[in-house]
Amino acid sequence: MEIKVSQDVKETEVLVINKFENEMTSQELANKYAVEKDGFEGKFGQTYLMHTLGQSSADKILIIGFGKKEEFDSNKMREAVAKAVKKLHQIKAKKAVFDFDITCDYGKSAAIGALMADYAFDKYKSEKAHHLDEITFTKFSQEEIIEGIVFGDAMKFARDLANTPAQIATPAKLAEIAQNIEGLETKVFEKQDIEKMGMGAFLAVGQGSVNPPKFIHMKYTGKNPKKKIALIGKGICFDSGGLDIKPASSMLTMKDDMSGAACVLGVMQALAKLQPDAEVHGIIAACENMPSGSSYKPGDILTAKNGKTIEVDNTDAEGRLTLADALCYACELGVDEVIDIATLTGACMVALGTVAAGVMGNDDEMIAEVIRTAKDSGETYWQLPMFKEYFNSMKSDIADMKNTGSRYGGASAAGLFLQEFVKDVKWTHIDIAGTAFLEKPQKEFIAGATGAGVRTLLNYVK
């Protein structure tokens, strides 16, 4: 779908306009039939489609309810545009002009909403989904629209990757994608390099798979970096649970266990286009957690990059083991801040559902800023506690710690585990277990991967 900006559009297939509650629209024809005759109120999310029968330069007029004017903001603009695009899909429209009666330049949000709603993962289907060919916005700046397109494309990039079957999206494929992103310095460490770096926790997780692990380090450098940030994405390309194997039903969507890595790859490919004044390191410890004769076993003791030892209590608690070594690596880069994003715990999903991601860390100001940025970006993050008592259940008699503990407070316990591998740097952990992949449509999203974290991390870096 092509997105344009033009102030002079004379004819179109569908004209999309808005209506605030207790106000008229900008089109007399719409006011006459939709508002006065049919009583269309314009509550937020309501739609009204009318055929103009030659009384307008547009074949049809689609009215989108914007709700109360004083409550309207950029997030509601994104949702409203997404609603409109989905309605345009239903009527099989190909072109539309969005002519909103509004003074704020919400072009970025509008473009993001349009691209989110036009998304479909139909690469492997014979019958493709309907897509719009072209939409034009009349009231927004070219600059805002262009930035929104970059954000929307980054989300599509991440969603496509997380939706891709694990037979294709292997650790080697992730490494290939990273190396092909322009504007970055990228280094891929092979198994022998990982061994030399002492990443015993990461290596153990991947040793049961025929696909070798890849440790990926991407670096973007702005012209005048004001801050140095490391972004770590969990890169488990498929999680069977290892020898503590998952039930069959729980494995069906485990191709999405690299949603954190997909997010970081999406963010890194967008940075070269946005050119923020920052130094950003994108880090992914990519591997598969598979059962075989060479798999790591319950009771094994692993040594992480920082020398701490871990007793394997459950091989299905593998993400934190890969992140442990990635965190050690990131803390050695001289960065100001580290953010890791991961589909880490079912406990977080139980606590917060599919609406919010859990957030923890070692710096309250940084956590608060990440949460604020998420809200402004249209995502919901919720801070979870990191009481030291949660660590008690992970104490080991024969090692520094175990990789799992009690089933109670599991998300917080995982955060405390990760903190053991953070040194001398501000750090925030984002658990997207519930928000990364949806089993049914939710708001702007269809079922499947959501590109969780992309908008928030891009805005945070900016």
C-alpha positions as CSV (number, residue, x, y, z in Angstrom):
1,M,0.0,0.0,0.0
2,E,1.3,3.4,-1.0
3,I,0.7,6.3,1.4
4,K,0.6,9.8,-0.1
5,V,0.1,13.4,1.1
6,S,-1.8,15.9,-1.1
7,Q,-3.9,19.0,-0.4
8,D,-5.5,18.8,-3.8
9,V,-7.5,15.6,-4.4
10,K,-10.5,16.1,-6.7
11,E,-11.8,12.6,-7.2
12,T,-11.5,9.4,-5.3
13,E,-13.2,6.0,-4.8
14,V,-13.8,6.5,-1.1
15,L,-13.6,9.8,0.9
16,V,-12.9,9.1,4.6
17,I,-14.0,11.9,6.9
18,N,-14.4,12.2,10.7
19,K,-17.2,13.2,13.1
20,F,-16.7,14.3,16.7
21,E,-19.6,13.8,19.0
22,N,-22.0,16.8,19.1
23,E,-20.4,18.3,16.0
24,M,-21.1,18.1,12.3
25,T,-18.8,16.7,9.6
26,S,-17.0,18.7,6.9
27,Q,-19.3,17.4,4.3
28,E,-22.9,18.7,3.8
29,L,-24.0,15.5,2.1
30,A,-22.8,13.4,5.1
31,N,-24.5,15.8,7.5
32,K,-27.8,15.6,5.6
33,Y,-28.1,11.8,5.4
34,A,-25.8,10.3,8.1
35,V,-26.2,12.8,10.9
36,E,-29.6,14.5,10.5
37,K,-31.5,11.6,8.9
38,D,-29.9,8.5,10.4
39,G,-28.7,10.0,13.7
40,F,-25.0,9.0,13.4
41,E,-23.5,10.2,16.6
42,G,-19.8,9.8,15.9
43,K,-18.9,7.9,19.1
44,F,-15.3,6.7,18.9
45,G,-14.9,3.8,16.6
46,Q,-18.3,4.0,15.0
47,T,-18.5,4.0,11.2
48,Y,-21.0,5.0,8.6
49,L,-20.7,4.2,4.9
50,M,-22.8,6.0,2.4
51,H,-23.0,5.9,-1.4
52,T,-23.0,9.4,-2.9
53,L,-25.0,8.4,-6.1
54,G,-23.2,11.0,-8.1
55,Q,-23.7,13.9,-5.6
56,S,-20.0,14.0,-4.7
57,S,-16.6,13.6,-6.4
58,A,-16.2,10.5,-4.3
59,D,-18.1,7.3,-5.1
60,K,-18.6,6.6,-1.4
61,I,-18.1,8.5,1.9
62,L,-16.9,6.7,5.0
63,I,-17.4,8.5,8.3
64,I,-15.3,7.6,11.3
65,G,-16.4,8.5,14.8
66,F,-13.7,10.4,16.7
67,G,-15.6,10.5,19.9
68,K,-15.3,13.5,22.3
69,K,-13.1,16.2,20.8
70,E,-11.4,16.9,24.2
71,E,-10.4,13.2,24.6
72,F,-9.0,12.8,21.1
73,D,-5.2,12.2,20.8
74,S,-2.5,10.6,18.7
75,N,-3.3,7.1,19.9
76,K,-7.0,7.5,19.0
77,M,-6.0,8.8,15.6
78,R,-4.0,5.6,15.0
79,E,-6.9,3.4,16.1
80,A,-9.4,5.4,14.1
81,V,-7.4,5.2,10.9
82,A,-6.9,1.4,11.4
83,K,-10.7,1.1,11.9
84,A,-11.2,2.9,8.6
85,V,-8.7,0.8,6.7
86,K,-10.4,-2.4,7.9
87,K,-13.7,-1.1,6.8
88,L,-12.2,-0.2,3.4
89,H,-11.0,-3.8,3.2
90,Q,-14.5,-5.1,3.8
91,I,-15.9,-3.1,0.8
92,K,-12.9,-4.2,-1.3
93,A,-11.8,-0.6,-1.9
94,K,-8.5,0.1,-3.7
95,K,-8.0,3.8,-3.2
96,A,-9.2,6.3,-0.6
97,V,-8.6,9.9,0.5
98,F,-8.6,10.7,4.2
99,D,-9.7,14.3,4.7
100,F,-10.0,14.8,8.4
101,D,-11.4,18.0,9.9
102,I,-8.6,18.4,12.5
103,T,-5.9,20.9,13.3
104,C,-3.2,18.7,15.0
105,D,-0.6,17.0,12.8
106,Y,-1.2,13.4,13.7
107,G,0.4,12.1,10.5
108,K,2.8,9.8,12.1
109,S,0.1,8.0,14.1
110,A,-2.2,7.9,11.0
111,A,0.4,6.3,8.8
112,I,1.2,3.7,11.5
113,G,-2.4,2.9,12.0
114,A,-3.0,2.5,8.3
115,L,0.0,0.1,7.9
116,M,-1.0,-1.9,11.0
117,A,-4.5,-2.5,9.7
118,D,-3.4,-3.3,6.1
119,Y,-1.1,-6.0,7.3
120,A,-1.6,-9.7,6.5
121,F,0.8,-12.6,6.6
122,D,-0.3,-14.4,3.4
123,K,3.1,-15.3,2.0
124,Y,2.3,-19.0,2.1
125,K,-1.3,-18.8,1.0
126,S,-2.5,-19.3,-2.6
127,E,-5.3,-16.8,-2.1
128,K,-3.9,-13.4,-0.9
129,A,-5.6,-11.0,1.4
130,H,-7.2,-7.8,0.1
131,H,-4.9,-4.7,0.3
132,L,-5.4,-1.1,-0.5
133,D,-3.4,0.2,-3.4
134,E,-3.2,3.8,-2.3
135,I,-4.4,6.1,0.4
136,T,-3.9,9.9,0.5
137,F,-3.9,12.1,3.6
138,T,-4.8,15.8,3.1
139,K,-4.2,17.4,6.5
140,F,-0.9,16.0,7.6
141,S,2.7,17.0,6.8
142,Q,4.9,14.9,4.6
143,E,7.5,14.7,7.4
144,E,5.1,13.2,9.9
145,I,3.7,10.7,7.3
146,I,7.2,9.6,6.2
147,E,8.2,8.9,9.9
148,G,5.0,7.0,10.4
149,I,5.8,4.9,7.3
150,V,9.2,4.0,8.7
151,F,7.6,3.0,12.0
152,G,4.9,1.0,10.3
153,D,7.4,-0.7,8.0
154,A,9.6,-1.6,11.0
155,M,6.5,-3.2,12.7
156,K,5.7,-5.2,9.5
157,F,9.3,-6.3,9.3
158,A,9.1,-7.7,12.9
159,R,5.7,-9.2,12.4
160,D,6.7,-11.0,9.2
161,L,9.8,-12.4,10.9
162,A,7.9,-13.6,14.0
163,N,5.2,-15.1,11.9
164,T,7.7,-17.0,9.7
165,P,7.9,-20.8,10.4
166,A,10.8,-21.9,12.4
167,Q,12.0,-24.1,9.6
168,I,12.9,-20.9,7.7
169,A,13.6,-18.4,10.5
170,T,16.6,-20.2,11.8
171,P,19.5,-18.7,13.8
172,A,21.5,-18.6,10.5
173,K,18.6,-16.7,8.8
174,L,18.4,-14.1,11.6
175,A,22.2,-13.6,11.2
176,E,21.8,-13.3,7.4
177,I,19.0,-10.7,7.9
178,A,21.1,-8.7,10.3
179,Q,24.1,-8.7,8.0
180,N,22.0,-7.4,5.1
181,I,20.7,-4.3,7.0
182,E,22.2,-1.2,5.5
183,G,23.8,1.5,7.7
184,L,25.0,-0.8,10.5
185,E,28.2,-2.4,11.5
186,T,27.3,-6.1,12.1
187,K,29.3,-8.9,13.5
188,V,28.1,-12.5,13.7
189,F,29.9,-14.8,16.2
190,E,29.9,-18.5,15.4
191,K,29.8,-21.3,17.9
192,Q,33.6,-21.4,18.3
193,D,33.6,-17.7,19.0
194,I,30.8,-18.0,21.5
195,E,32.8,-20.7,23.3
196,K,35.9,-18.4,23.5
197,M,33.8,-15.7,25.0
198,G,32.7,-18.1,27.8
199,M,29.0,-18.0,27.1
200,G,28.3,-21.3,28.7
201,A,24.6,-20.6,29.5
202,F,23.8,-19.6,25.9
203,L,25.7,-22.5,24.4
204,A,23.9,-25.0,26.6
205,V,20.5,-24.0,25.3
206,G,21.4,-24.4,21.7
207,Q,23.5,-27.6,21.9
208,G,20.6,-30.0,21.3
209,S,19.7,-28.5,17.9
210,V,21.3,-29.4,14.5
211,N,21.1,-25.7,13.7
212,P,24.2,-24.0,15.3
213,P,23.8,-20.9,17.5
214,K,24.6,-17.4,16.2
215,F,25.5,-14.4,18.4
216,I,24.6,-11.3,16.5
217,H,25.9,-7.8,17.3
218,M,24.6,-4.9,15.2
219,K,25.8,-1.3,15.8
220,Y,24.2,2.0,14.6
221,T,26.2,5.2,15.2
222,G,24.5,8.6,14.8
223,K,26.4,11.7,13.8
224,N,26.5,13.2,17.3
225,P,25.6,10.4,19.8
226,K,24.1,11.8,22.9
227,K,23.5,8.4,24.5
228,K,24.7,4.9,24.1
229,I,22.1,2.2,24.4
230,A,22.1,-1.6,24.0
231,L,18.9,-3.4,22.9
232,I,18.8,-7.2,23.5
233,G,16.2,-9.3,21.9
234,K,15.5,-12.9,23.0
235,G,16.2,-15.0,19.9
236,I,14.9,-18.5,20.6
237,C,14.0,-19.5,17.0
238,F,12.0,-22.4,18.2
239,D,11.3,-23.6,21.8
240,S,10.3,-27.2,22.2
241,G,11.1,-27.0,25.9
242,G,14.2,-29.1,25.5
243,L,14.2,-32.4,27.5
244,D,11.5,-30.9,29.8
245,I,9.4,-30.9,26.6
246,K,6.3,-28.7,26.3
247,P,2.9,-30.2,25.6
248,A,2.1,-30.4,21.9
249,S,-0.5,-27.6,22.2
250,S,2.0,-25.3,23.8
251,M,4.5,-25.8,21.0
252,L,2.2,-24.6,18.2
253,T,3.2,-21.0,18.4
254,M,6.8,-21.4,19.6
255,K,8.1,-19.9,16.3
256,D,7.3,-16.6,18.0
257,D,9.8,-17.2,20.8
258,M,12.1,-14.9,18.9
259,S,9.7,-12.0,18.9
260,G,12.2,-10.0,21.0
261,A,14.9,-10.6,18.3
262,A,12.4,-9.7,15.6
263,C,11.6,-6.4,17.5
264,V,15.3,-5.5,17.7
265,L,16.0,-6.3,14.1
266,G,13.0,-4.2,13.1
267,V,14.2,-1.3,15.2
268,M,17.8,-1.5,13.9
269,Q,16.7,-1.5,10.3
270,A,14.6,1.6,11.0
271,L,17.4,3.6,12.7
272,A,19.4,4.1,9.5
273,K,16.4,5.8,8.1
274,L,15.5,7.9,11.1
275,Q,19.1,8.9,11.9
276,P,18.7,9.6,15.6
277,D,21.6,11.1,17.6
278,A,22.5,7.9,19.5
279,E,24.8,4.9,19.5
280,V,22.6,1.8,19.5
281,H,23.8,-1.8,19.8
282,G,21.4,-4.5,18.8
283,I,22.2,-7.8,20.3
284,I,20.7,-11.3,19.7
285,A,21.7,-14.6,21.1
286,A,20.0,-16.8,18.5
287,C,19.5,-20.6,18.9
288,E,16.9,-23.3,19.1
289,N,15.9,-25.2,22.3
290,M,15.5,-28.8,21.0
291,P,15.6,-32.3,22.6
292,S,18.2,-34.7,21.4
293,G,21.1,-36.8,22.7
294,S,23.2,-33.7,23.0
295,S,20.7,-31.5,24.8
296,Y,21.5,-29.9,28.1
297,K,19.9,-31.7,31.0
298,P,18.1,-31.0,34.3
299,G,20.8,-31.0,37.0
300,D,23.6,-29.7,34.7
301,I,25.6,-26.8,36.0
302,L,26.3,-24.0,33.5
303,T,28.9,-21.2,33.8
304,A,27.8,-17.8,32.3
305,K,30.1,-15.2,30.8
306,N,30.5,-13.4,34.1
307,G,31.6,-16.6,35.9
308,K,28.4,-17.2,37.8
309,T,27.1,-20.8,37.9
310,I,23.6,-21.9,37.2
311,E,22.0,-25.3,38.1
312,V,19.5,-26.3,35.4
313,D,16.2,-26.8,37.2
314,N,14.1,-26.9,34.0
315,T,15.3,-26.8,30.4
316,D,12.2,-24.9,29.4
317,A,13.4,-21.9,31.3
318,E,15.9,-21.3,28.5
319,G,15.4,-17.7,27.5
320,R,16.9,-16.3,30.6
321,L,20.0,-18.4,30.1
322,T,20.6,-16.9,26.6
323,L,19.8,-13.4,27.9
324,A,22.2,-13.9,30.8
325,D,25.2,-14.1,28.5
326,A,23.8,-11.4,26.2
327,L,23.5,-9.1,29.2
328,C,27.1,-9.7,30.3
329,Y,28.2,-8.9,26.8
330,A,26.2,-5.7,26.6
331,C,27.4,-4.4,29.9
332,E,31.0,-4.6,28.6
333,L,30.2,-2.3,25.7
334,G,30.5,1.0,27.7
335,V,26.8,1.8,27.1
336,D,24.7,4.1,29.3
337,E,21.6,1.9,29.3
338,V,20.6,-1.7,28.4
339,I,17.1,-2.8,27.5
340,D,16.2,-6.4,27.0
341,I,12.9,-7.5,25.4
342,A,11.7,-11.1,25.5
343,T,8.8,-13.5,25.4
344,L,10.1,-14.7,28.8
345,T,7.5,-16.0,31.2
346,G,4.1,-17.5,31.0
347,A,3.7,-16.0,34.5
348,C,3.8,-12.5,33.0
349,M,1.0,-13.5,30.6
350,V,-1.1,-15.0,33.4
351,A,-0.6,-11.8,35.4
352,L,-1.2,-9.2,32.7
353,G,-2.9,-11.0,29.8
354,T,-2.5,-9.9,26.2
355,V,-3.0,-6.2,26.9
356,A,0.2,-5.3,28.8
357,A,3.9,-6.1,28.9
358,G,5.7,-6.5,32.3
359,V,8.6,-4.2,33.0
360,M,11.3,-4.5,35.6
361,G,14.8,-3.0,36.1
362,N,17.4,-1.5,38.4
363,D,16.6,2.2,37.8
364,D,13.2,3.7,38.6
365,E,13.6,6.8,36.5
366,M,14.6,4.7,33.4
367,I,11.7,2.3,34.0
368,A,9.2,5.3,34.3
369,E,10.5,6.8,31.1
370,V,10.2,3.5,29.2
371,I,6.6,3.1,30.5
372,R,5.7,6.8,29.5
373,T,7.2,6.2,26.1
374,A,5.2,3.0,25.6
375,K,2.0,4.9,26.5
376,D,2.7,7.6,24.0
377,S,3.5,5.0,21.4
378,G,0.2,3.1,21.9
379,E,1.6,0.2,24.0
380,T,0.8,-0.6,27.6
381,Y,3.6,-1.5,30.0
382,W,3.2,-2.3,33.7
383,Q,5.9,-2.3,36.3
384,L,6.3,-5.6,38.2
385,P,8.0,-5.8,41.6
386,M,11.5,-7.1,42.1
387,F,11.5,-7.9,45.8
388,K,14.6,-9.8,46.8
389,E,12.5,-12.5,48.4
390,Y,11.5,-13.7,45.0
391,F,15.1,-14.9,44.5
392,N,15.0,-17.3,47.5
393,S,13.3,-20.0,45.5
394,M,16.1,-20.0,42.9
395,K,18.8,-20.6,45.4
396,S,20.9,-23.8,44.7
397,D,22.8,-26.1,47.0
398,I,25.4,-26.8,44.4
399,A,25.6,-23.6,42.3
400,D,25.2,-19.9,42.6
401,M,21.5,-20.2,41.5
402,K,19.0,-22.3,39.7
403,N,17.3,-21.2,36.5
404,T,13.8,-21.5,37.9
405,G,12.1,-21.3,41.3
406,S,8.6,-21.3,42.6
407,R,5.6,-21.0,40.2
408,Y,4.5,-18.0,42.2
409,G,5.9,-14.7,41.2
410,G,7.5,-16.3,38.3
411,A,7.9,-13.1,36.2
412,S,9.5,-11.2,39.0
413,A,11.8,-14.1,39.8
414,A,13.0,-14.2,36.2
415,G,13.7,-10.5,36.4
416,L,15.8,-11.0,39.5
417,F,17.7,-13.9,37.7
418,L,18.6,-11.6,34.9
419,Q,19.7,-8.8,37.2
420,E,22.5,-11.2,38.4
421,F,24.2,-10.6,35.0
422,V,23.8,-6.8,34.9
423,K,26.8,-4.7,36.0
424,D,27.4,-1.0,36.3
425,V,24.7,0.1,33.9
426,K,21.0,1.2,33.9
427,W,18.9,-1.7,32.8
428,T,15.2,-2.4,32.0
429,H,13.7,-5.7,31.2
430,I,10.5,-6.0,29.1
431,D,8.5,-9.2,29.2
432,I,6.3,-9.4,26.1
433,A,5.1,-13.0,26.6
434,G,1.5,-12.0,26.4
435,T,1.6,-9.2,23.9
436,A,3.9,-10.5,21.2
437,F,1.5,-13.0,19.6
438,L,-2.3,-13.0,19.6
439,E,-4.5,-16.0,19.1
440,K,-7.4,-13.8,18.0
441,P,-7.8,-10.2,16.7
442,Q,-7.3,-7.4,19.2
443,K,-7.9,-3.7,18.4
444,E,-5.7,-2.8,15.3
445,F,-4.2,-6.3,15.2
446,I,-5.2,-9.5,13.4
447,A,-4.2,-12.8,15.0
448,G,-0.5,-13.6,15.0
449,A,2.6,-11.5,15.6
450,T,2.2,-7.9,16.7
451,G,5.7,-6.4,16.5
452,A,5.5,-5.7,20.2
453,G,8.0,-3.2,21.4
454,V,9.0,-1.8,18.0
455,R,7.2,1.5,18.4
456,T,8.3,2.0,22.0
457,L,11.9,1.3,21.5
458,L,12.1,3.4,18.4
459,N,10.6,6.4,20.2
460,Y,12.7,5.7,23.2
461,V,15.9,5.8,21.2
462,K,14.8,9.0,19.4
